[in-house]
Amino acid sequence: MSAGPDDRRAGAHLPVPLGWFAVAHSDEIAAGEVRTLRYFATEFVLWRGKSGELAATDAYCRHLGAHMGAGKVVGELLECPFHHWRYTGQGAVAEIPYSRSIPPQVRRPCIKVWPVAEANGLVYVWHHPRGVDPLWQIETLFPDGEEWKLHARHSWTVKVHIQEINENGVDYPHFVSVHGTKSMPEPQWKIDGIYRRSVSTAKMQTPRGIVDGTIDSRAIGPGQASVRFTGISDVLLLNSMTPIDRFTTQARFDFYYPARLEGSAERVAAAVARDVVGQFDQDIPIWESKRYEPDPILCAGDGPILHYRRQYAQYYVAD
């Protein structure tokens, strides 16, 4: 059987990784709202109860299969649009308006529940192909001692496996060959369990000309990452990669500036953000047309690509 076009995409043979992944911004879902989402090669619903608490469950009612995304939130419960069975955020049926009793098999959790957390202005969902509870907790990505304000949000849907995008961060030569930076980064990097950090200096193009800057990149698992740019300005990028399926990734970039910035300093920070977005746009056609090399022939200066892949392998389990 010949391979389909999806099977030829870079990394398409790799499974969807486990971990915490951003699925929405917190301000995109109000109290009393329900949304249908598609990530991890499946569909589920996310809703916020009257109290503000979020829940995420399987998209279909156990009664006669109606889609819960067409339902509504009643207090803290999600109501099926068909017969108005009402579910708790733990996946159990709490009310059936026309029946004197609730079947015992749905009084307890009867639909899949996705662990949810909010931090960094984002809603994160925990994905594990075997339904294992979270193996680590969500962490704040904002550095201490500074008040940050949101500048801009960007989003892309990229036809490539999530690992290929994250690997770019440790592919140092491509910053010169693809993005035209004036020098190749020479970072100090460390990989420890689910944590990865890289600190480098590089010459950056700005409206004021070439300026030395520092790039501090941090990652927690496959779905939480930040990059802080200092030197020419102070910009914090929260870059969130979320697998839609094996072939497709949603990328979110949220740019923050220190609240103290104003005037020309804010304009310089905006220029840094535009440059980062432009670099990501340059990468997309390469990702979407390349193939994954499981045994790459590397040379001096290529960066810790194999170290990165060994770390990333821990996020894969057989489903």
C-alpha positions in Angstrom: 0.0 0.0 0.0 1.5 3.3 -1.0 2.0 6.1 1.5 -0.5 8.9 1.5 0.5 12.6 1.4 0.2 12.9 5.2 2.5 9.9 5.8 5.3 11.8 4.0 5.3 14.8 6.3 8.2 15.3 8.5 7.9 13.3 11.7 4.5 11.8 10.6 5.6 8.3 11.9 6.0 9.7 15.4 3.0 9.5 17.8 1.3 12.4 19.5 3.4 13.2 22.6 2.1 13.3 26.2 2.2 16.5 28.2 0.5 19.7 29.0 -0.5 21.7 25.9 -2.2 25.1 25.4 -5.6 24.8 23.9 -7.0 28.4 24.3 -6.3 31.7 25.9 -8.1 32.1 29.2 -10.0 35.2 28.0 -11.4 33.3 25.0 -13.8 31.3 27.1 -16.2 33.2 29.4 -18.2 31.8 32.3 -21.2 29.9 30.9 -19.5 29.2 27.6 -18.7 25.9 25.9 -16.3 25.3 23.0 -15.5 22.4 20.8 -11.8 21.7 20.3 -9.8 19.3 18.2 -6.4 18.4 19.4 -4.5 15.1 20.0 -6.3 13.6 17.0 -9.6 13.7 18.9 -12.4 16.1 19.7 -13.5 17.3 23.1 -15.4 20.1 24.7 -14.1 22.8 27.1 -16.5 24.8 29.2 -16.4 27.2 32.1 -19.0 27.0 34.8 -20.7 29.9 36.5 -18.0 29.9 39.2 -15.3 30.3 36.6 -14.0 26.8 36.9 -13.0 25.1 33.7 -13.7 21.5 32.6 -12.9 19.4 29.6 -14.6 16.2 28.7 -15.3 13.9 25.7 -17.5 15.5 23.1 -20.4 13.0 23.0 -23.2 12.2 25.4 -23.3 8.6 26.7 -27.1 8.5 26.3 -27.7 8.7 22.5 -24.5 10.3 21.3 -25.4 13.9 20.9 -22.5 16.3 20.5 -22.0 18.3 23.8 -20.5 21.2 22.0 -24.0 22.1 20.9 -25.2 22.0 24.5 -25.1 24.8 27.1 -23.7 25.4 30.6 -26.2 25.4 33.4 -24.5 26.5 36.6 -21.5 24.2 37.0 -23.0 21.5 34.7 -22.8 20.9 30.9 -26.2 20.1 29.5 -26.7 17.8 26.5 -28.6 19.5 23.6 -30.7 16.4 22.9 -32.4 15.2 26.2 -30.8 17.7 28.6 -28.7 15.2 30.6 -26.4 17.3 32.7 -22.7 16.3 33.3 -20.3 17.4 36.0 -16.7 18.4 35.2 -15.7 15.0 36.5 -17.6 13.3 33.7 -20.6 12.0 35.6 -24.3 12.6 35.0 -25.8 14.7 37.8 -29.3 15.4 36.5 -31.8 13.9 34.1 -34.8 16.2 34.0 -37.5 13.8 32.8 -36.4 10.7 34.8 -36.9 9.6 38.5 -33.5 7.9 38.5 -30.0 8.1 37.0 -28.6 4.8 35.6 -25.9 3.7 38.0 -23.3 3.4 35.3 -23.5 7.1 34.6 -23.7 8.3 38.2 -19.9 7.7 38.3 -17.5 9.2 35.7 -18.6 7.7 32.4 -17.0 10.0 29.8 -13.3 10.8 29.4 -12.1 13.8 31.4 -9.1 15.9 30.4 -7.1 17.5 33.3 -7.2 21.3 32.9 -5.0 24.1 34.3 -4.8 27.8 33.8 -1.6 29.8 33.9 0.3 32.4 31.9 -3.0 33.7 30.4 -3.5 30.2 28.8 -5.7 27.2 29.2 -3.7 24.0 29.3 -5.0 20.4 28.8 -3.1 17.3 29.9 -2.9 14.6 27.2 -1.7 11.1 27.8 -2.6 8.3 25.3 -3.2 5.9 28.2 -5.2 8.3 30.3 -2.5 8.6 33.0 -2.9 11.5 35.4 -0.5 14.5 35.0 3.2 13.5 35.6 4.2 17.1 36.4 2.4 20.4 37.1 2.0 23.5 35.0 4.4 26.3 35.9 4.4 30.1 35.5 6.6 31.3 32.6 6.8 34.9 33.7 10.1 35.9 35.4 9.9 37.2 38.9 10.2 40.8 39.9 8.6 42.4 36.8 5.1 43.3 35.7 4.4 42.2 32.2 1.8 43.5 29.7 0.5 41.7 26.6 1.6 43.2 23.3 0.5 40.8 20.6 -0.8 37.3 19.9 0.0 35.2 16.8 -1.2 31.8 15.7 -0.3 29.4 12.9 -1.5 25.9 11.8 1.6 24.1 10.5 1.5 20.9 8.6 4.3 19.2 10.5 4.8 17.0 13.6 5.3 19.1 16.8 8.8 17.6 17.4 10.1 19.2 14.2 9.1 22.7 15.3 10.5 22.4 18.8 13.8 20.9 17.4 14.4 24.2 15.6 15.4 25.8 18.8 18.6 23.7 19.1 19.4 23.9 15.4 21.8 26.7 15.7 23.2 27.0 12.1 19.8 27.6 10.6 19.6 31.0 12.3 22.3 32.2 9.9 21.4 30.2 6.8 17.6 30.7 7.0 17.1 33.8 9.1 20.2 35.8 8.1 21.5 36.5 11.7 24.9 38.1 11.7 26.4 35.4 13.8 25.6 31.8 14.8 24.4 31.5 18.4 26.9 29.9 20.8 24.6 29.1 23.7 25.2 27.4 27.0 22.5 24.8 27.2 21.3 22.2 29.7 18.7 19.4 29.5 17.5 18.0 32.8 14.4 15.7 32.9 11.5 17.6 31.4 13.4 20.9 31.6 15.5 22.4 28.8 17.3 25.8 28.9 19.6 27.6 26.4 21.2 31.0 26.9 23.0 32.6 24.0 24.3 35.9 22.8 23.7 37.0 19.2 23.9 40.0 17.0 20.4 41.2 16.2 19.1 43.5 13.4 17.0 46.4 14.8 15.9 49.8 13.6 19.0 51.2 15.4 21.3 48.8 13.5 23.1 45.7 14.7 23.0 45.3 18.5 24.3 42.5 20.8 21.5 40.8 22.6 20.8 37.8 24.8 18.3 35.1 24.2 17.2 33.0 27.2 15.1 30.0 26.1 13.3 27.7 28.6 11.1 24.7 28.0 9.0 22.5 30.4 7.9 19.4 28.6 6.9 19.6 25.0 4.1 22.2 25.3 5.4 25.0 27.6 8.2 27.3 26.5 9.4 30.9 26.8 12.1 33.0 25.2 13.3 36.2 26.8 15.1 38.7 24.6 17.3 41.3 26.4 20.0 43.7 25.3 18.3 45.7 22.6 15.0 45.7 24.5 13.2 43.4 26.9 10.6 41.1 25.3 9.1 37.9 26.6 7.7 35.4 24.2 5.5 32.6 25.4 5.6 30.0 22.5 3.1 27.2 22.9 3.1 24.3 20.5 0.0 21.9 20.5 -0.4 18.8 18.4 -3.7 18.8 16.4 -2.7 15.3 15.2 0.5 13.5 14.1 0.6 15.7 11.0 -0.4 19.1 12.2 0.6 21.5 15.0 -0.9 24.7 16.2 1.7 27.3 17.2 0.8 30.2 19.5 3.1 33.2 20.1 2.2 35.6 22.9 4.5 38.6 23.2 4.8 40.5 26.5 6.8 43.6 27.4 7.6 45.0 30.8 4.9 47.4 31.9 7.6 50.1 32.4 8.3 50.3 28.6 6.9 53.2 26.7 7.6 55.4 23.7 10.7 54.5 21.7 11.6 51.6 24.0 8.2 50.0 23.2 8.7 50.5 19.5 12.0 48.7 19.6 10.4 45.9 21.5 7.7 45.7 18.8 10.4 45.5 16.2 11.9 42.5 18.0 8.5 40.8 18.0 8.0 41.4 14.3 11.4 39.9 13.5 10.6 36.8 15.5 7.3 36.4 13.7 9.1 36.9 10.4 11.6 34.2 11.3 8.8 31.7 12.1 7.1 32.5 8.8 10.4 31.6 7.0 10.6 28.2 8.8 7.1 27.0 7.8 7.7 26.1 4.1 10.8 24.2 5.1 9.0 22.2 7.8 6.0 21.5 5.6 8.2 20.1 2.7 11.0 18.3 4.6 11.2 14.7 5.8 12.3 13.5 9.2 15.9 12.0 9.3 16.0 9.5 12.1 19.8 9.0 11.8 21.0 12.4 10.7 24.7 12.9 9.6 25.7 15.8 11.9 28.9 17.9 12.0 30.6 20.2 14.4 28.4 23.2 15.2 25.1 21.5 14.5 23.9 22.0 18.1 22.6 19.4 20.6 20.0 17.9 18.3 20.5 14.3 19.4 20.4 15.4 23.1 17.1 17.1 22.3 15.7 14.0 20.6 16.7 11.7 23.5 14.9 14.1 25.9 11.8 14.2 23.6 11.6 10.5 23.4 10.3 10.4 27.0 7.1 12.0 25.8 6.1 9.0 23.6 4.3 6.0 24.8 2.3 3.3 22.9 -1.4 4.2 22.8 
